[in-house]
Amino acid sequence: MRVSRVLGLSSVSFLGAACLLTATTEPAHAVTEFFAYGSGASIQTERMDDDLINPQEIKDWEPGWQLGAGLRIHSANVRMVGGKPMWEARIRAGYLQGKLADVQYEYSHLSDPVYDVSTLETADVTGVTIGATVVSRLTSSLGVFVGPMIERVKLKADYTRKWNGTVPDYYNGTIYGGDREADAEGTAIYGSLEVGARVEPAFSPLALEVFWVPRRVRMSTNQIVDEDAYKADFADLNAGIGLRASYDF
């Protein structure tokens, strides 16, 4: 039995929003500043159970984290709220890491030939992310944001099978019987829309953001299958919720 398996706005839309941020009734220039961030999240993973009689969708929530940096962009003439721009754009790039839920299977054959089989597949996710958000400060300490995100992830799975007892004749000399160890790799690209709220303590460059990803859309996927002919049961990444800390320089 198996258990388990990280929409975007167009660049034109974002550029349009960035232009609005810098538009004023008098000549102005954009102000750019750096920031760094770190985040932790719970990411929903989805896959289909391969049971031929009663297949079902399996959803799990797995941890993930990111580290990165970016640019803050706003007009020099934008209205200030508590000493901070009322509107600003944030463009960021970072490194992400997470995991997929383990896939386990156990089976006992009680008639001749007698044997027990157990398998375990574990999978890790690493990759890079690029995101852009538009922040609106409602008060000096509270703001909201929305923006697109693109993630390119690398998937790596390790598979172990333990076979106890007789290997049937029709399995001898094939990859389907006996102990086995294998691994597989793949890549995927996801697009998503992120929304959230930002809390900025007074007189502090440190802020906390609570973010929600309603859904991830898989834009492409690829799995490398080597001579061992092992194909991993990689899950898709979907929704997510998390907490991000950012430091404005």
C-alpha positions as CSV (number, residue, x, y, z in Angstrom):
1,M,0.0,0.0,0.0
2,R,1.5,3.4,-1.0
3,V,1.3,6.5,0.9
4,S,2.2,9.9,-0.6
5,R,3.9,11.8,-3.4
6,V,6.4,22.2,-4.9
7,L,-0.8,30.4,-11.9
8,G,1.2,32.9,-12.4
9,L,0.7,36.4,-13.5
10,S,2.3,37.3,-16.8
11,S,5.4,39.4,-16.8
12,V,3.4,42.0,-18.7
13,S,0.9,42.3,-15.9
14,F,3.7,42.7,-13.3
15,L,5.6,45.3,-15.3
16,G,2.3,47.2,-15.6
17,A,1.9,47.1,-11.8
18,A,5.6,48.3,-11.4
19,C,4.9,51.2,-13.7
20,L,1.9,52.3,-11.6
21,L,4.1,52.2,-8.5
22,T,6.4,54.8,-10.0
23,A,3.8,57.0,-11.7
24,T,3.4,60.5,-10.2
25,T,2.2,63.9,-11.4
26,E,5.7,65.2,-11.4
27,P,9.1,63.8,-12.6
28,A,10.3,61.1,-10.2
29,H,12.7,58.3,-10.0
30,A,12.6,54.8,-8.6
31,V,14.2,54.0,-5.3
32,T,15.7,50.5,-5.0
33,E,16.8,48.8,-1.8
34,F,17.9,45.3,-0.8
35,F,16.2,42.8,1.5
36,A,16.9,39.2,2.6
37,Y,14.4,36.6,3.7
38,G,13.9,33.1,5.1
39,S,10.7,31.1,5.2
40,G,9.2,27.9,6.3
41,A,6.1,26.3,4.8
42,S,3.8,23.4,4.7
43,I,3.2,22.2,1.1
44,Q,0.5,20.0,-0.1
45,T,1.6,17.0,-2.3
46,E,-0.8,14.9,-4.4
47,R,-0.5,11.6,-6.3
48,M,-2.7,8.8,-7.5
49,D,-2.6,5.5,-5.8
50,D,-1.8,2.8,-8.5
51,D,-4.4,0.3,-7.1
52,L,-6.1,-1.0,-10.3
53,I,-9.3,-1.9,-8.5
54,N,-9.9,1.2,-6.3
55,P,-7.4,4.0,-7.3
56,Q,-7.6,7.1,-5.2
57,E,-5.9,10.5,-4.8
58,I,-3.6,10.7,-1.9
59,K,-2.8,14.1,-0.4
60,D,-0.2,14.9,2.2
61,W,1.3,18.0,3.7
62,E,5.1,18.1,3.9
63,P,7.6,20.7,5.2
64,G,9.7,23.0,3.0
65,W,11.9,26.1,3.5
66,Q,13.5,28.9,1.4
67,L,16.4,31.3,1.7
68,G,17.0,34.2,-0.6
69,A,17.3,37.9,-1.3
70,G,15.7,40.6,-3.5
71,L,15.1,44.2,-4.4
72,R,12.5,46.6,-3.1
73,I,11.3,49.1,-5.7
74,H,9.2,52.2,-5.1
75,S,8.7,55.7,-6.4
76,A,10.7,58.5,-4.6
77,N,7.4,60.5,-4.6
78,V,5.1,57.8,-3.3
79,R,3.1,58.7,-0.2
80,M,4.7,57.4,3.0
81,V,2.9,55.5,5.8
82,G,4.8,55.6,9.1
83,G,8.0,56.4,7.2
84,K,7.6,53.6,4.7
85,P,6.2,53.7,1.1
86,M,2.5,53.0,0.9
87,W,3.1,51.0,-2.3
88,E,6.2,49.0,-3.3
89,A,7.2,46.1,-5.5
90,R,9.4,43.3,-4.2
91,I,11.3,41.0,-6.6
92,R,13.1,38.1,-5.0
93,A,15.1,35.0,-5.9
94,G,15.9,32.1,-3.6
95,Y,16.9,28.5,-2.9
96,L,14.2,26.0,-1.8
97,Q,14.3,22.6,-0.2
98,G,11.6,20.2,0.9
99,K,10.5,16.6,0.7
100,L,7.7,14.4,-0.5
101,A,5.9,11.9,1.7
102,D,7.3,8.4,1.9
103,V,5.7,5.7,-0.3
104,Q,5.5,2.4,1.5
105,Y,4.2,-1.0,0.4
106,E,4.0,-4.4,2.2
107,Y,2.8,-7.7,0.8
108,S,2.7,-11.3,2.1
109,H,2.3,-14.4,-0.2
110,L,1.2,-17.2,2.1
111,S,0.9,-20.1,-0.4
112,D,3.9,-21.7,-2.2
113,P,6.2,-20.0,-3.0
114,V,6.0,-18.2,0.4
115,Y,7.6,-14.8,0.6
116,D,7.2,-11.3,2.2
117,V,7.9,-8.1,0.3
118,S,8.3,-4.6,1.7
119,T,9.3,-1.4,-0.2
120,L,10.1,2.1,0.7
121,E,10.5,5.1,-1.5
122,T,11.7,8.5,-0.2
123,A,12.0,11.7,-2.2
124,D,13.6,15.1,-1.7
125,V,12.9,18.4,-3.4
126,T,15.5,21.1,-4.1
127,G,15.3,24.1,-6.5
128,V,15.2,27.8,-7.2
129,T,12.3,30.2,-7.0
130,I,11.7,33.6,-8.5
131,G,8.8,35.8,-7.2
132,A,7.4,39.3,-7.4
133,T,4.9,40.9,-5.1
134,V,3.2,44.2,-4.9
135,V,2.9,45.4,-1.2
136,S,0.2,47.8,0.0
137,R,0.7,49.2,3.5
138,L,-2.7,49.8,5.2
139,T,-1.1,51.2,8.4
140,S,2.5,51.8,9.6
141,S,2.7,48.2,10.8
142,L,0.3,46.2,8.6
143,G,0.3,45.5,4.9
144,V,-1.0,43.1,2.3
145,F,0.6,41.7,-0.8
146,V,0.0,39.6,-3.9
147,G,2.1,38.4,-6.8
148,P,3.3,35.5,-9.1
149,M,6.0,32.9,-8.4
150,I,7.9,30.5,-10.5
151,E,9.6,27.4,-9.0
152,R,12.0,25.1,-10.8
153,V,12.5,22.0,-8.7
154,K,14.7,19.0,-8.9
155,L,13.3,15.7,-7.5
156,K,15.4,12.8,-6.2
157,A,14.0,9.5,-5.0
158,D,15.6,6.5,-3.3
159,Y,13.9,3.1,-3.5
160,T,14.6,0.0,-1.3
161,R,12.9,-3.4,-1.6
162,K,13.4,-6.2,0.9
163,W,12.4,-9.7,-0.1
164,N,12.1,-12.4,2.5
165,G,11.5,-16.0,1.3
166,T,11.4,-17.7,-2.0
167,V,11.7,-15.8,-5.3
168,P,9.2,-17.3,-7.8
169,D,10.7,-18.8,-10.9
170,Y,9.0,-16.2,-13.2
171,Y,10.9,-13.4,-11.2
172,N,14.3,-15.0,-11.4
173,G,16.7,-12.9,-13.5
174,T,14.3,-9.9,-13.6
175,I,14.1,-6.7,-11.7
176,Y,10.8,-7.7,-10.2
177,G,12.0,-10.3,-7.6
178,G,14.5,-10.2,-4.7
179,D,16.2,-7.4,-2.9
180,R,16.6,-4.2,-4.8
181,E,18.0,-0.7,-4.4
182,A,17.5,2.1,-7.0
183,D,17.2,5.8,-7.4
184,A,15.7,8.3,-9.9
185,E,15.8,12.0,-10.7
186,G,13.4,14.4,-12.3
187,T,12.6,18.1,-12.8
188,A,9.4,20.1,-12.7
189,I,8.4,23.8,-13.2
190,Y,5.5,25.2,-11.2
191,G,3.7,28.5,-11.5
192,S,1.6,30.0,-8.7
193,L,0.0,33.1,-7.2
194,E,0.9,34.1,-3.6
195,V,-1.2,36.3,-1.3
196,G,-0.6,37.2,2.3
197,A,-0.3,39.8,5.0
198,R,2.8,41.6,6.3
199,V,3.4,42.7,9.9
200,E,6.2,45.3,10.4
201,P,7.1,46.2,14.0
202,A,7.7,49.9,14.6
203,F,11.3,51.1,14.2
204,S,12.5,47.7,13.0
205,P,13.8,46.5,9.6
206,L,12.6,43.0,10.4
207,A,9.1,42.0,9.2
208,L,7.0,38.9,9.3
209,E,4.8,37.7,6.4
210,V,2.1,35.1,6.5
211,F,1.6,33.8,2.9
212,W,-0.8,31.4,1.2
213,V,-0.4,29.7,-2.2
214,P,-4.0,28.6,-3.2
215,R,-2.7,26.3,-6.0
216,R,0.4,25.4,-8.0
217,V,0.1,24.8,-11.7
218,R,2.6,22.3,-13.1
219,M,4.0,23.8,-16.3
220,S,6.4,21.0,-17.3
221,T,7.9,17.8,-15.9
222,N,10.6,15.3,-16.8
223,Q,11.9,12.1,-15.2
224,I,15.2,10.6,-16.0
225,V,15.0,6.8,-16.2
226,D,18.4,5.0,-16.3
227,E,19.4,1.5,-17.2
228,D,18.0,0.2,-13.9
229,A,14.5,1.0,-15.3
230,Y,13.3,2.4,-12.0
231,K,10.6,5.1,-12.3
232,A,9.8,7.0,-9.1
233,D,6.2,7.7,-8.0
234,F,6.8,11.5,-7.7
235,A,3.9,13.5,-6.3
236,D,2.8,16.9,-7.6
237,L,3.2,20.0,-5.5
238,N,0.0,22.0,-4.9
239,A,-1.2,24.4,-2.3
240,G,1.0,25.8,0.5
241,I,0.9,28.0,3.6
242,G,3.9,29.4,5.5
243,L,5.7,32.1,7.4
244,R,8.5,34.3,6.1
245,A,10.8,36.7,7.9
246,S,12.4,39.5,5.9
247,Y,15.1,42.0,6.7
248,D,15.1,45.4,4.8
249,F,18.5,46.9,4.4
